[in-house]
């Protein structure tokens, strides 16, 4: 009898819930009065405003204002990192550097997709240059042969990758993450998609931009073609293609800008213990500018000062002095002869590993020593080339050999009436062009070109000076080093604070651990 009454109550409660859901008023337009997501009003699909979901491998970095540039005496006399205050909007960045394993996964996909289709050159172009380890007066041949391939180095940062290869990796990663998201929702049939791609799809592989503009023919699953599909067209039929507005796809993975990278490296978080709550607003308090990617402590700022097994240990992988890359047996100071695993050492306040030391990292900016005096103070960046889709081949022929949408520079003649920009090639803006006051003497030259890209952070073979996030160097985008790797970033959309439970993770305050 008691069980029967309990069952009656459960049925009654379920009925009330169903009635409440069915009676819930649909969202309505405040300009037309038409209902959203309503079959009787044409099924105009509106996803509730929310933060974009955090992509695989990324952490949320809440933006803010900081002093970008040098924190130490400019011992190199470069004068290329003059301190200046800028604001960076919130964004996502990889928790760790891209590892050998991550990059081998990329090569595996390229081999199955392109090499199997007779397009070996695309696969070969992506191979890292393992000869970066070679030296005339050192025995580094084991690294040449094994660093990238040996399982012992799976979780070590990939090196020998140039800027262009790193950029291509970011594009590939965007497509694979979005492809996975569509397969999870059934808008791409998983079995068909994987079999097609890894068995020589060649040019006809999934590309996010190609999918969104209808240049990629997708095969949806049976579930999506049924009434279970929540997306409907104006006639009430299941919609088998996704728009970006539906909130399923992720933004683009890319290399971080120099300002984003530096901001993320410092990990500045207000030091007032009274954190922001619904009733209390946090204060803008940064007591001291950090020298490295962690709060200043110890006499040189490089060692762990907390009591325990790790006390006195270095907080980064770097070269302490001439001939001293790791210390003495039985007391290795950073436990790494060359690189270390990407999760070595303590992360900073944003939860990001190895922003000082291990390997330096590519950023997206074109290098100029005086950009700090010229760039905008909000999201500063040099390197813009404004493009549009190249439709010269006609519809249905908009993709290149890699399956990406072909792009071309905007015609300057079409920009004459614009107030915000008038040239599509902005790499040299305010740098010797007609709009600037910069003059270069006749016969005076440098190693800087429009292909020179910035890289940041010290490496396993650098002295402590280069560990400071404010330092900057450059290298041609087609070159690579045994001390240089990369990590990816993604633009954050929506409220700068991060309002979604999946992105508002607070800040990371590392706890001491004994293992290095």
C-alpha positions in Angstrom: 0.0 0.0 0.0 2.8 2.4 0.9 4.6 1.5 -2.3 1.4 2.2 -4.3 1.0 5.7 -2.7 4.7 6.5 -3.4 4.2 5.5 -7.0 1.1 7.7 -7.3 3.0 10.7 -6.0 5.8 10.0 -8.4 3.4 9.9 -11.4 1.7 13.1 -10.2 5.0 14.9 -9.8 6.1 13.8 -13.3 2.8 15.0 -14.8 3.2 18.4 -13.1 6.8 18.7 -14.5 5.7 17.7 -18.0 2.8 20.2 -17.9 5.2 22.9 -16.6 7.6 22.3 -19.5 4.8 22.2 -22.1 3.2 25.4 -20.7 6.5 27.2 -20.6 6.4 30.3 -22.9 8.9 30.2 -25.7 11.5 33.0 -26.0 10.1 35.8 -28.0 11.6 38.5 -30.2 11.5 42.0 -28.7 11.4 43.6 -32.1 8.8 41.5 -34.0 7.0 39.5 -31.3 7.7 36.3 -33.2 8.6 33.2 -31.1 12.0 31.7 -31.2 12.5 27.9 -31.5 8.8 27.5 -32.4 7.6 25.4 -35.3 4.6 27.7 -35.7 6.8 30.7 -36.3 9.3 29.2 -38.8 11.7 27.4 -36.4 14.2 30.3 -36.1 16.7 28.6 -33.9 18.2 30.8 -31.1 20.8 29.3 -28.8 20.8 30.8 -25.3 23.7 33.3 -24.8 26.5 31.5 -22.9 30.2 31.3 -23.0 31.8 29.2 -25.6 32.8 25.8 -24.2 36.4 25.3 -23.4 38.2 23.4 -26.2 40.3 20.3 -25.5 43.6 21.1 -23.8 42.8 24.8 -23.1 42.4 26.8 -19.9 40.5 30.1 -19.5 42.6 33.2 -19.0 40.6 36.2 -17.7 41.8 39.3 -19.4 42.9 42.5 -17.9 45.4 45.4 -17.9 49.1 44.9 -17.4 52.5 46.5 -18.0 53.9 44.7 -21.1 57.6 44.7 -21.6 60.9 44.5 -19.7 61.1 43.8 -16.0 64.9 43.6 -15.7 67.8 45.7 -16.9 68.1 45.5 -20.7 71.5 43.7 -20.6 71.2 42.8 -24.3 70.8 46.5 -25.2 68.0 45.6 -27.7 65.6 48.3 -26.6 62.8 46.2 -28.1 60.6 45.7 -25.1 60.0 49.1 -23.6 57.4 48.8 -20.8 54.0 50.1 -21.8 50.5 49.5 -20.4 48.0 47.4 -22.5 44.7 45.6 -22.1 44.2 42.0 -23.2 40.7 40.6 -23.5 39.9 37.2 -22.1 41.0 34.2 -24.1 41.9 30.5 -23.9 45.4 29.0 -24.1 46.9 25.6 -23.9 47.8 24.3 -20.4 51.0 22.8 -21.8 53.3 23.1 -24.7 52.4 20.9 -27.7 54.2 17.6 -27.2 55.9 15.1 -29.5 52.9 12.8 -29.1 50.5 15.6 -30.1 52.5 16.4 -33.2 52.8 12.7 -34.1 49.1 12.4 -34.0 48.9 15.2 -36.5 51.4 13.5 -38.8 49.5 10.2 -38.5 46.4 12.0 -39.8 48.3 13.7 -42.6 49.8 10.4 -43.7 46.4 8.7 -43.8 44.6 11.6 -45.4 47.1 12.9 -48.0 50.0 10.4 -48.4 47.6 7.6 -49.0 46.0 9.7 -51.7 49.4 10.3 -53.4 49.9 13.8 -52.0 53.1 13.0 -50.1 54.4 16.6 -50.3 51.8 17.8 -47.8 52.9 15.2 -45.3 56.6 15.8 -45.9 56.2 19.6 -45.4 54.8 19.0 -41.9 57.7 16.9 -40.6 59.8 18.6 -37.9 63.4 19.3 -38.6 65.2 16.9 -36.3 68.6 18.2 -37.6 68.2 21.2 -35.2 69.8 19.0 -32.6 73.0 18.6 -34.6 76.2 20.5 -33.7 79.7 20.3 -35.1 81.3 20.0 -31.6 78.7 18.0 -29.7 77.5 14.4 -29.8 73.8 15.0 -30.3 73.1 12.4 -32.9 70.9 10.3 -30.5 68.6 13.3 -30.2 68.5 13.7 -34.0 67.3 10.1 -34.4 65.2 9.6 -31.3 64.0 12.8 -29.6 60.8 13.0 -31.7 60.1 9.3 -32.1 61.2 7.5 -28.9 58.3 6.7 -26.5 60.3 8.1 -23.6 59.9 11.5 -25.1 56.1 11.3 -25.8 55.2 14.0 -23.4 58.2 16.3 -24.1 57.7 19.5 -26.1 58.0 19.1 -29.9 60.9 21.2 -31.3 62.2 21.7 -34.8 58.8 23.1 -35.9 58.8 26.4 -37.7 56.2 29.1 -37.5 54.3 28.0 -40.6 54.2 24.4 -39.5 52.9 25.5 -36.1 50.2 27.7 -37.8 49.1 24.7 -39.9 48.9 22.5 -36.8 46.5 25.0 -35.3 44.2 25.0 -38.4 44.3 21.2 -38.4 43.4 21.1 -34.7 40.4 23.4 -35.2 39.0 21.1 -37.9 39.5 17.9 -35.9 37.9 19.4 -32.7 34.9 20.6 -34.7 34.7 17.4 -36.6 34.5 15.5 -33.3 31.8 17.9 -32.0 29.7 17.3 -35.1 30.2 13.5 -34.9 29.2 13.6 -31.2 25.9 15.3 -32.1 25.3 13.1 -35.2 25.7 15.8 -37.8 28.5 13.7 -39.2 28.3 10.0 -39.3 31.2 8.8 -37.2 32.0 5.5 -39.0 31.7 7.1 -42.5 33.7 10.1 -41.5 36.7 8.4 -40.0 36.9 5.7 -42.7 36.7 8.3 -45.4 39.3 10.6 -43.9 42.0 8.2 -42.9 41.8 6.2 -46.1 43.0 8.8 -48.5 40.3 11.6 -48.5 43.0 14.0 -49.7 41.5 17.4 -50.5 38.0 16.2 -49.6 38.7 16.2 -45.8 36.6 18.1 -43.2 37.4 21.8 -42.9 35.3 24.0 -40.6 35.1 27.0 -42.9 34.4 24.8 -46.0 31.6 23.1 -44.0 30.0 26.4 -42.9 29.8 27.8 -46.4 28.6 24.6 -48.0 31.8 23.5 -49.8 32.0 20.3 -47.8 29.4 17.6 -48.4 28.7 16.0 -45.0 27.1 12.6 -44.4 24.8 12.9 -41.3 23.8 10.0 -39.1 20.3 8.5 -39.1 19.4 10.1 -35.8 19.9 13.6 -37.2 17.6 12.8 -40.1 14.8 11.8 -37.7 12.4 13.7 -35.5 14.9 13.5 -32.7 17.0 16.2 -34.2 16.3 19.5 -32.3 17.3 21.6 -35.3 14.5 22.2 -37.7 14.1 24.2 -40.9 11.2 26.6 -41.7 9.1 23.7 -42.9 9.6 21.7 -39.7 12.0 19.2 -41.3 15.2 18.1 -39.5 18.1 20.4 -40.4 21.1 18.2 -41.2 23.7 21.0 -41.3 24.9 23.1 -38.4 25.4 26.9 -38.4 27.9 28.6 -36.1 25.0 30.3 -34.3 23.8 26.9 -33.1 26.5 26.8 -30.4 27.9 23.4 -31.4 31.2 24.5 -33.1 34.3 25.9 -31.4 36.3 28.9 -32.4 39.6 28.7 -34.2 42.8 27.4 -32.5 45.7 29.7 -33.4 49.0 30.9 -32.1 48.6 33.4 -29.3 49.5 37.0 -29.9 52.6 38.3 -28.1 50.5 40.3 -25.7 48.3 37.3 -24.9 51.2 35.1 -24.4 53.0 37.5 -22.1 49.9 38.2 -20.1 49.2 34.5 -19.6 52.8 33.9 -18.7 52.8 36.4 -15.8 49.6 35.0 -14.4 48.7 38.2 -12.7 45.8 37.8 -10.3 44.7 40.4 -7.8 46.4 40.0 -4.5 43.7 41.4 -2.3 42.4 38.4 -0.2 38.9 39.7 -0.5 37.8 38.0 -3.8 34.8 39.1 -5.8 31.4 37.5 -4.8 27.8 38.5 -5.6 28.0 41.0 -2.7 31.6 42.1 -2.7 33.6 43.4 -5.7 37.2 42.6 -5.9 39.8 45.3 -6.1 42.5 46.1 -8.6 45.6 45.3 -6.6 48.9 44.0 -8.0 51.6 44.6 -5.5 54.7 43.9 -7.5 55.5 43.3 -11.2 56.7 39.7 -11.5 60.1 39.0 -12.9 59.2 35.4 -14.0 56.0 33.4 -14.4 55.5 33.0 -10.7 55.3 35.3 -7.7 58.6 36.8 -6.7 60.3 34.8 -3.9 63.8 33.8 -2.8 66.8 36.0 -3.2 66.9 35.4 -7.0 63.3 34.5 -7.7 64.2 31.2 -9.2 64.0 28.8 -6.4 61.2 27.2 -4.3 61.4 28.6 -0.8 58.7 26.6 0.9 59.8 24.0 3.3 59.8 20.4 2.1 61.6 18.1 -0.3 61.4 20.7 -3.1 62.9 23.5 -1.1 65.7 25.1 -2.9 64.8 23.5 -6.2 64.6 25.6 -9.4 61.1 26.5 -10.6 61.9 26.2 -14.3 64.1 24.3 -16.7 67.0 26.6 -17.8 70.7 26.8 -18.0 72.2 28.0 -14.7 75.6 28.9 -16.1 78.2 27.9 -18.6 78.4 24.1 -18.8 75.6 23.7 -16.1 72.4 22.4 -17.7 71.2 20.3 -14.8 73.5 20.2 -11.8 75.3 17.4 -10.1 74.3 13.7 -9.9 72.2 13.1 -6.8 71.1 16.7 -6.7 70.0 17.7 -10.2 68.8 21.2 -10.0 66.1 21.1 -12.6 66.1 17.3 -13.4 66.4 17.9 -17.2 69.5 17.8 -19.4 67.6 19.2 -22.3 63.8 19.6 -22.3 61.5 18.3 -19.6 58.0 16.8 -19.7 55.4 19.5 -20.5 53.8 19.1 -17.1 57.1 19.5 -15.2 57.4 22.2 -12.4 54.5 24.1 -10.9 52.0 25.9 -13.1 51.4 29.6 -12.7 48.3 31.3 -11.3 46.3 30.6 -14.4 47.2 26.9 -14.3 49.6 27.1 -17.2 52.9 25.1 -17.3 56.4 26.1 -18.4 55.8 29.7 -19.5 59.3 30.3 -18.3 61.9 27.8 -19.4 61.8 24.3 -21.0 61.3 25.6 -24.6 60.7 29.1 -26.0 57.5 29.5 -27.9 56.3 30.9 -31.2 53.7 33.7 -31.1 51.8 35.0 -34.1 53.3 38.5 -34.3 55.6 39.9 -36.9 58.7 41.2 -35.2 59.5 44.9 -35.1 61.6 46.4 -32.3 59.4 49.5 -32.0 56.0 48.0 -32.2 55.5 48.8 -28.5 55.4 52.5 -29.3 52.9 52.1 -32.2 50.5 49.3 -31.6 47.0 49.8 -30.2 46.8 49.5 -26.4 43.9 47.1 -26.6 44.8 43.6 -28.0 48.0 44.9 -29.6 49.2 42.8 -32.6 51.3 43.3 -35.7 50.8 41.0 -38.6 47.4 41.6 -40.0 46.7 40.8 -43.6 43.0 41.3 -44.2 41.6 38.7 -46.6 38.4 37.5 -48.3 37.4 34.3 -50.0 38.9 33.8 -53.4 35.9 33.1 -55.6 37.8 33.3 -58.9 37.5 29.6 -59.5 33.7 29.6 -59.1 31.4 28.0 -56.6 32.3 24.4 -55.9 36.0 25.1 -56.5 36.9 27.2 -53.5 39.2 24.8 -51.8 42.9 24.4 -52.1 45.0 21.1 -52.1 44.7 20.8 -48.3 40.9 21.2 -48.4 40.9 24.7 -47.0 39.0 27.6 -48.4 41.3 29.7 -50.7 41.8 33.2 -49.5 43.2 36.4 -51.1 44.0 39.9 -49.9 41.3 42.4 -50.1 41.7 44.9 -53.0 43.0 48.3 -51.6 40.8 50.0 -54.2 37.7 48.8 -52.4 38.8 50.2 -49.1 39.2 53.8 -50.0 36.0 54.9 -48.2 36.7 53.0 -45.0 37.7 55.0 -42.0 39.2 52.2 -39.8 41.6 50.8 -42.4 42.6 51.4 -46.0 45.2 48.8 -46.8 44.7 45.0 -46.6 48.4 44.4 -45.9 48.9 45.9 -42.5 52.2 44.2 -41.5 54.2 47.4 -42.3 51.6 49.9 -41.0 53.4 52.7 -39.2 56.7 51.1 -40.0 58.4 53.0 -42.8 55.3 53.5 -44.8 53.7 56.8 -45.9 51.7 57.0 -42.6 54.7 56.8 -40.3 57.6 58.9 -39.3 60.1 56.1 -39.3 63.0 56.4 -41.6 65.8 53.9 -42.4 69.2 55.2 -43.4 70.5 54.3 -46.8 72.8 51.2 -46.7 71.7 50.4 -43.1 70.1 47.0 -42.9 69.1 44.4 -40.3 68.0 40.7 -40.2 64.4 41.8 -39.7 61.9 41.1 -42.5 58.1 40.7 -42.9 58.7 37.0 -42.3 60.4 37.5 -39.0 58.2 36.2 -36.2 58.4 36.8 -32.4 59.2 34.0 -30.0 59.0 34.3 -26.2 60.2 32.7 -23.0 63.5 31.1 -22.1 64.5 27.6 -22.9 66.4 24.7 -21.4 69.6 26.2 -23.0 69.0 29.8 -22.0 70.3 31.8 -19.0 67.8 33.1 -16.5 67.5 36.5 -18.2 65.4 35.0 -21.0 63.0 33.4 -18.6 61.3 36.7 -18.0 58.1 36.9 -20.1 58.9 40.4 -21.1 61.9 39.4 -23.2 61.5 38.9 -26.9 63.5 37.5 -29.8 62.7 36.7 -33.4 63.4 34.1 -36.1 62.3 33.7 -39.7 59.0 31.9 -40.0 60.6 29.1 -42.1 63.3 28.3 -39.5 63.3 26.3 -36.4 65.5 25.5 -33.3 66.0 22.7 -30.8 65.0 25.2 -28.1 61.8 26.4 -29.7 58.2 24.9 -29.5 54.7 26.3 -29.4 51.3 26.2 -27.8 47.8 27.2 -29.2 45.3 29.7 -28.1 41.6 30.5 -28.9 39.6 33.7 -28.7 37.0 33.8 -25.9 33.6 35.1 -26.7 31.1 36.7 -24.3 31.6 38.2 -20.9 35.2 38.9 -20.0 34.8 37.3 -16.6 33.5 34.0 -17.9 29.9 33.4 -16.9 29.6 29.8 -17.8 30.2 27.2 -15.2 32.4 25.4 -17.7 34.8 28.3 -18.1 34.5 30.2 -14.9 37.1 28.1 -13.1 38.5 30.8 -10.8 42.2 31.1 -10.5 44.8 28.4 -9.9 46.9 28.8 -6.8 49.6 26.0 -7.1 50.2 23.9 -4.1 53.7 22.6 -3.2 54.5 19.2 -4.4 57.5 17.1 -3.6 58.0 15.6 -7.1 59.8 17.7 -9.6 
